[in-house]
């Protein structure tokens, strides 16, 4: 017997007269995001053991934001849900916001998003080949299996360097250590 678990929105953009509110774009994203959990999480649960085979990847995808996730498993289904939310936003006619959302998720550390998105777009274009998302899911596992992290040495501080920011390129100075 199939069932759907309801997820809910837990954050908001601000308060107005003591009432929490969301801006329109964030609300759109959150609706697609939380709806995605009801579809993605049960399938991930069925593949939990397989997903944990790729837990070693967590060492290469660290960011302050990603440390909010209690487990590799939670990180996996969050990664897939965030992939889906961008696709759904685009399909719903919010192309610009879908692009901004994808960029924000990449900045937060969801490094596999472009690869998962490519797979999900293939699924969306070939729905007739798959009975369900569950049947397609092993294709998403290929992304985890084929990801080969590279350990790089930390760059040596040279004094001045450029870095990308949300608003463009900025010049920074690093003191020699």
N, C-alpha and C positions, 0 to 999 in steps of 0.2 A: 504494500500500500504506500503510495507516494504522498508526501506532505510538504508543505512549504512553511519554513520558519519565517516569521515576520521580524524584520530588523527595524530599528528606529534611529532617528536623528538625535544626536546627543549634544551637539554644539550649536552655537548661534553667533551671529555677527555683532550683536549689540543689544542694548535695552532701550526701550522707549516707553516712558510712563510706567516703568516696572514690568513691561511685557517684552519677552525676548523676540527678536526678529532676525530674518535672513535677508540678504540682498537677493535680487531675482536670480542672478547668475549662480550664486552659491547654492541657492535652493534647488535650481534645476540639476546641478551636479549632484547634490546630496540625494535627490530623489532617485536618479539613475544609479548612484553608488549603492545606496542601501537596498534598492530593489535587486541589484546585481548579487548582493550577498545571498539572497534567498535562492538564487539559482546556482551560484558558484560553490558556496560552502558545502552543501550536501555532496556534490560530486567530488570535491577535494577530500572530504571525509572518506569516501570510498577508496581514494588513492593515497590516503595518509602515509601508509608504509612506503610506498614508492616515492612520494615527495620527500620523505626524510632521507632517502638515499642521496639527495643532493644538498643536504644540510651544510656540507663543507663550503658551499658558495657563500654562506652567510658571513664568512670571514672576509670576503672581498667586497661586500656590499654594506659596509658600515657607514652610518651617518647619524647625527644626533636625533633626527626624526625617526629613523628606523629602529632606534633603541626603544621606542615606545611599544614595540610588538614583543609580546612575551615569549614567542616561540618562532622557529623557522616555519612551522606549519601556518601560523597566523600570517606571517609575512608572505607566504606563497599565495594564499587565497586573496590577500589584500592586493598583491601585485596583479593578479588576474582580474579582480573586480575593477581596479583602476584602469586597466587596459580596456575593459568593456565600457566603462563610463564615458571614456573619450569617444569611442566608436558610436555609442548611442547618442551622445550630444551632437555629433556630426550628422547622424541620420535624422535627427529631429530638427535639423536646420540651424544649429548653433555652431557652425563650422569654426568661426573665429574663437569662440570660447572653448571649443574642443581642442584647438591647437594650444591655446594658453594653458588649459588644464593639463595637457600632455607635458608641456614644458615645465610646469610647476611640479608635476609628479617626478620628472627626471631630476630636477634640482633637489627634491626631497630624498632621492636615493633609489628610486625604483628603476634600476639600471636595465632590467630585462624588458621594460615596457615596449621599446620599438620592435624587438623580436617577437614578443607575445602578440603585439598588435598586428604584425604581418600574418601570423598564424590565424588570428581571429578574423581578420579581413578575408583570408582564404575561406575560412569556415562560412562566413556570412555570404560569400559569393557562390558557395557550393553546398548550400543547405540540403539540396536534394540528394547528395551523396551520403548524408549522415542522418540517422533516425532521430538523434538527439544530441545535445551538448555533451552528455555523458559518453556517447559513442565517439565523439570527436576528441575528448579530453586527452587520450594518449598522444595525440599530435602536439598538444601543448607541453607534454612532458619531454618531448624531443628538444624543446628550447632549453630546458634545464640540463638535459643530458649532453647537449652539444656545446654548452657554455664552458669555455676553457679560460679560467682566470689567469692573469699574468701578475706575478709578484714583481713590482718595480721598486727600485731603490728610491728613497726619498731624494728629491732634487736638492742639490747643494745651494744654499743661499748665496746669491751673487750680488745682492744689494738692491737692484731695481728689477721689478718684473711687472708684467701686465696680467690682469685677470678680468674675466668676463663678469659682468654684474647684470642685474635685471634692466639697468638703464644704459648699458653699453660697456665700454672698456675703460678700466681705470688703471692708473699707474700706482704701484705700491712700493714701499721700501722695506727691505728686511735687513735688520742689523746682522752682521756676521756673528755666527755662533761657533 
